[in-house]
Amino acid sequence: APGDYFAHAEDEFSYVLDGRVCLDLDGEVTELGVGDSSYYAGGVAHRTWSADGAPFRLLIVKQRPPHSAATD
């Protein structure tokens, strides 16, 4: 079942290694399978859960936003 939404500053790339996954990006749900991937910008509310109740594995890579002198 879907859990709570997450949102963070980092951009995120996800790659499905095993299983079937539902990916919810700000209310838009997509089903992904082995070999599928997604990319979304930081700040996007997201959550994942098993599409069929079976376990799944994701490879997730996060990219921090560029450092800005204006934020110092």
N, C-alpha and C positions, 0 to 999 in steps of 0.2 A: 504494500500500500504506500502511496505517496507520503513522504514525511514533510517536515518544515522546509520552507524555502531558505536558500543561502544566497547571500550577495556579498561580494568583496571587491576590492579595488583592482585586483589582478585580472588580466585577460586569461581565458582558460581554453585549452585544447583537450578534448577527450577522445580516446580511441578504444573501441570495444574489442577486448582480447578474447572474451568467452561469454556466451549467453546472449540473452535478448534484454534490452533496456528501454524503458520509457524515459525520455528526457523532456522535462517541462521547463521552457524558457518564457518567463513572464506570462504563463497561462497557455502557451502554444505547445502542445504535446506532440512529440515525434517518437516513433519506435525505431530503434537502431539494433543491428545485429553485428555479428563478428565481421570485423574489417571496416565497419562504418565509423565515421568520426564526426565531431562537431567542434565549432569554435565560436566563442562569444566574448564580447567585451566585458571588462570589469563593470560592476554595478548592476548587471542583469540578474534579476532574481531567478534562481534555478534549483532544480531538484531532480533526482533520478530514483528509479525503483525497477524491480524485476518486471518484465513484461509478461512472464508466464509463471511466476512463483519460484522458478529455479534460480540457483546462484548465478552471479555474473561477475566479471572482472573488467575493470577499466584502467587504462593508462592515462593519467591526468598530468598535464604540464601547464604550469601557471607562469605568466609573464608579468612581472611588476611594472607598473606605469613608469615612464621615464622620470628621472629626478629633475625637478625644476627649481631654479634659484629663487623663484617667486614664492615657493613654499617654505623656504628656510626661515 
